[in-house]
Protein backbone atom coordinates (compact mmCIF):
# COMPACT_ATOMS: atom_id res chain seq x y z
CA UNK A 1 0.00 0.00 0.00
CA UNK A 2 1.35 3.43 -0.97
CA UNK A 3 1.32 6.25 1.55
CA UNK A 4 -0.75 9.23 0.29
CA UNK A 5 1.18 12.41 -0.50
CA UNK A 6 0.58 15.24 1.97
CA UNK A 7 2.02 18.00 -0.18
CA UNK A 8 4.62 18.83 2.48
CA UNK A 9 8.17 17.63 2.01
CA UNK A 10 8.87 16.99 5.69
CA UNK A 11 12.12 15.17 5.00
CA UNK A 12 13.43 18.06 2.92
CA UNK A 13 12.26 20.67 5.42
CA UNK A 14 13.82 18.82 8.32
CA UNK A 15 17.07 18.38 6.43
CA UNK A 16 17.17 22.07 5.54
CA UNK A 17 16.33 23.18 9.08
CA UNK A 18 18.31 20.70 11.15
CA UNK A 19 21.34 20.19 8.92
CA UNK A 20 21.38 23.21 6.61
CA UNK A 21 20.57 25.81 9.24
CA UNK A 22 21.89 23.81 12.18
CA UNK A 23 18.71 24.31 14.23
CA UNK A 24 18.03 22.36 17.39
CA UNK A 25 14.98 20.06 16.85
CA UNK A 26 12.96 21.90 19.51
CA UNK A 27 13.62 25.21 17.75
CA UNK A 28 12.77 23.72 14.33
CA UNK A 29 9.38 22.43 15.50
CA UNK A 30 8.45 25.78 17.09
CA UNK A 31 8.97 27.66 13.81
CA UNK A 32 6.01 28.67 11.68
CA UNK A 33 6.20 27.83 7.96
CA UNK A 34 6.71 31.53 7.19
CA UNK A 35 9.60 31.79 9.66
CA UNK A 36 11.28 28.72 8.16
CA UNK A 37 10.85 30.10 4.64
CA UNK A 38 12.40 33.39 5.71
CA UNK A 39 15.35 31.64 7.33
CA UNK A 40 15.89 29.60 4.17
CA UNK A 41 15.73 32.78 2.04
CA UNK A 42 12.67 31.59 0.14
CA UNK A 43 10.31 34.32 1.26
CA UNK A 44 11.82 36.67 -1.31
CA UNK A 45 10.99 34.18 -4.07
CA UNK A 46 7.24 34.93 -3.82
CA UNK A 47 6.44 38.41 -5.11
CA UNK A 48 4.05 40.49 -3.01
CA UNK A 49 0.41 40.72 -4.06
CA UNK A 50 0.00 43.97 -5.97
CA UNK A 51 -3.25 45.77 -6.78
CA UNK A 52 -2.86 44.75 -10.43
CA UNK A 53 -2.44 41.08 -9.50
CA UNK A 54 -5.40 41.28 -7.11
CA UNK A 55 -7.56 42.75 -9.90
CA UNK A 56 -6.37 39.96 -12.21
CA UNK A 57 -7.34 37.31 -9.65
CA UNK A 58 -10.71 38.97 -8.94
CA UNK A 59 -11.51 38.93 -12.66
CA UNK A 60 -10.46 35.29 -12.99
CA UNK A 61 -12.37 34.17 -9.86
CA UNK A 62 -15.39 36.47 -9.38
CA UNK A 63 -17.52 36.20 -6.25
CA UNK A 64 -20.75 34.28 -6.76
CA UNK A 65 -24.06 35.76 -5.63
CA UNK A 66 -26.88 33.89 -3.88
CA UNK A 67 -29.08 34.12 -6.95
CA UNK A 68 -26.26 32.68 -9.06
CA UNK A 69 -25.96 29.36 -7.26
CA UNK A 70 -23.30 29.69 -4.59
CA UNK A 71 -25.42 27.49 -2.33
CA UNK A 72 -26.68 30.36 -0.16
CA UNK A 73 -23.61 30.33 2.09
CA UNK A 74 -23.00 34.06 1.87
CA UNK A 75 -24.86 36.19 4.36
CA UNK A 76 -24.49 39.69 2.97
CA UNK A 77 -27.33 41.10 5.10
CA UNK A 78 -25.84 39.72 8.33
CA UNK A 79 -22.36 40.95 7.42
CA UNK A 80 -23.64 44.45 6.64
CA UNK A 81 -25.57 44.72 9.92
CA UNK A 82 -22.68 43.40 11.96
CA UNK A 83 -24.50 40.19 12.91
C-alpha positions in Angstrom: 0.0 0.0 0.0 1.3 3.4 -1.0 1.3 6.2 1.6 -0.7 9.2 0.3 1.2 12.4 -0.5 0.6 15.2 2.0 2.0 18.0 -0.2 4.6 18.8 2.5 8.2 17.6 2.0 8.9 17.0 5.7 12.1 15.2 5.0 13.4 18.1 2.9 12.3 20.7 5.4 13.8 18.8 8.3 17.1 18.4 6.4 17.2 22.1 5.5 16.3 23.2 9.1 18.3 20.7 11.2 21.3 20.2 8.9 21.4 23.2 6.6 20.6 25.8 9.2 21.9 23.8 12.2 18.7 24.3 14.2 18.0 22.4 17.4 15.0 20.1 16.8 13.0 21.9 19.5 13.6 25.2 17.7 12.8 23.7 14.3 9.4 22.4 15.5 8.4 25.8 17.1 9.0 27.7 13.8 6.0 28.7 11.7 6.2 27.8 8.0 6.7 31.5 7.2 9.6 31.8 9.7 11.3 28.7 8.2 10.8 30.1 4.6 12.4 33.4 5.7 15.4 31.6 7.3 15.9 29.6 4.2 15.7 32.8 2.0 12.7 31.6 0.1 10.3 34.3 1.3 11.8 36.7 -1.3 11.0 34.2 -4.1 7.2 34.9 -3.8 6.4 38.4 -5.1 4.1 40.5 -3.0 0.4 40.7 -4.1 0.0 44.0 -6.0 -3.3 45.8 -6.8 -2.9 44.8 -10.4 -2.4 41.1 -9.5 -5.4 41.3 -7.1 -7.6 42.7 -9.9 -6.4 40.0 -12.2 -7.3 37.3 -9.7 -10.7 39.0 -8.9 -11.5 38.9 -12.7 -10.5 35.3 -13.0 -12.4 34.2 -9.9 -15.4 36.5 -9.4 -17.5 36.2 -6.2 -20.8 34.3 -6.8 -24.1 35.8 -5.6 -26.9 33.9 -3.9 -29.1 34.1 -6.9 -26.3 32.7 -9.1 -26.0 29.4 -7.3 -23.3 29.7 -4.6 -25.4 27.5 -2.3 -26.7 30.4 -0.2 -23.6 30.3 2.1 -23.0 34.1 1.9 -24.9 36.2 4.4 -24.5 39.7 3.0 -27.3 41.1 5.1 -25.8 39.7 8.3 -22.4 40.9 7.4 -23.6 44.4 6.6 -25.6 44.7 9.9 -22.7 43.4 12.0 -24.5 40.2 12.9 
